[in-house]
């Protein structure tokens, strides 16, 4: 799964240069089941609204929705859009450029209840981001030593056994035209 996301990140990087990974908190979506149609529809609308506010109608991004275990740094429902730095407003670009880049870096972007970090300009860093954003969306499965891990695993096995229509929690906007064949 991360290979497709990596291809998208590389396409955006080749077309626009440095990329930014955002973390958008979506607490209003905590009430919806993670794998529900409502979650998919509402998360797309929420992310699109923020991204259009940031870069207008011609926004270009990929996004993945996840839900972190309560008590973790990444708790609650959130999205990780990745977009070209050049498409963001000047004040956000300046703020992000001044902050440490790469893993552990970044800065708060208060108008949008977001955190952003400039991805280091290497293929390895883009691959690490692709792996990170496409990991399992249920954060309870991030740590096998967590007291909720077994329950999360049982929930996931039960969900897979139901063979419901898959719900997409990752997507891209205006990225496909950037990809070379």
N, C-alpha and C positions, 0 to 999 in steps of 0.2 A: 504494500500500500504506500509506503514512503517513497517508492521509486517514481510514482506518478506525481506526487507532491514535489519531489526534488526536480523533476523535469519542469514543473511550473515555476519553481523558484529560479532555476537557471534561465528560463525564458525571460522572466521579468528582469533579472540581473543583466542579462545580455542587452536588453532593450533600454533599460533605464539607469543602470548602475546600482549603487548601494540600496539594500533593502532594510526595512524595519519590521520587527515583529512586535505586535501590540498584544496586550492582554486586556480585554474588555470584560469587566464584571457585568454579569447579567442576572442579578438576584431575583428579578421578577419571574425568571424562568425556573427557579428552584421548585416551584409548586407542580411542574409538569414532569411526568415520567421521562427519563432520559431518552428512551427509544420510541417516543411517541411522535405521531404526525404533527401534533401541536408544537412540540419542541423544535422539530425541523423547520416548520413554517415560521414560527415566531422568532427563532434565533436568526434565521436568514434575514427577516425583516429588520430586526434590531441591529444587526451588523451592517446591513446595507444602509440604514439610516445614518449611522455614525460615519461610515466610509464616504457617503455622499456629502455629508457635512464637512468632512476633512478635505476631500479632493474633487468635489463636484460630480457632475453626471458621468464624466469619463473616468471614473474610478477603476483601478486595476488592483485586484487582490486575490489571495486565496484565504480561506478561513476554515477552522476546525473548532467544533464545540466540545467541551469537556466538562465534567463535574468532579471537582475534588472533594475528598473526604473532609468532613467538618473537623476543624482543629489543625488542618494543614495550611501552609502558606497559600496554596492554590485552592482553597475551600470554595464550595459553591459552584454554580454554573457560570462558565466564562467561555469566551471565544478567543482564539489566537489568529487574528488576521495578519497576513504578511503583505506588505505593499512597498512600492518604491519610495524611498526617502524624498525624492524630488517632487512627488505629487502632494506632499503634505504642506500645510500652511507654513509660511516663513517662521512664525514664532515657534511652532513645533519642531521644524527642521533645526533651528538654532539651538533649541533646548536639547534635542537628541544628539546633535553633533558635539555639544559641550559635555555631555554625559559619557561615562565609560562605555565603550562598545563591547559587544560579545557577552558571553555567559556571565551572569552576575552583575552586569552593567545596566545601564538605562536610567530612566527618570519617569516620574509621574507626569501625566498629562491631564491636569485637573478638570478641564472643561468637559471631558468625556469619561471621567472615572476610569481612566486607562493608565497603563504603564507601557512604555515603549523602549525598545533597545535596537540600536543599529547592529545588524548582523555583520560580523567580520567578513571581509571580501575574499574568502577562500572557498573552494569547492567543498572542503571538509566541514567548514562551518555551515554552509547551506545544507549539507547532508545531515548534520547534527540537528539542525532546526527542523528539517523534514521529518526525521525520526521522532523528534519531540512532539511536534504538533499532531502527528498521526498515530501516536500511541493510543492504547485503549481509552475510550472516552470516560469510562468509569474509574475515577481516581482511587477507588477503594482497592483496585487491583494493582496499583503501583508498588505496594510494599507487601511482600509475602509474610512479613513478620507482624503486620498490623492485626489487631484483634478482630477487625471486620473483614479481613481478606477471605476467609472461608465462606462467610455469608455471601460476599460479592461473587465468589466463584460459583456457588450454588445458584445464585440469581442469574448469572450469565449462562450457565448450562441449561437452566430452565427456559430462559429466553431463546436460546438456540434450538432447543427441542420443539418449541412451538412453531417453528418454520413460518413465522409471519413475514409479511413483505418487509424487506430491509428499509430502514430509515436512514437517510443520508444526513450525517452530521458534519460533513466536510464538503466544500465546494469552491469553485473559483468564479471570478467575475472578470470578463474581458481579458483573460490570460491566453486562451487557446489561439487567438490570432498571432500571438508572439512566438509560438513554438515553431521551430523549424522542423521540417519532416525528415 
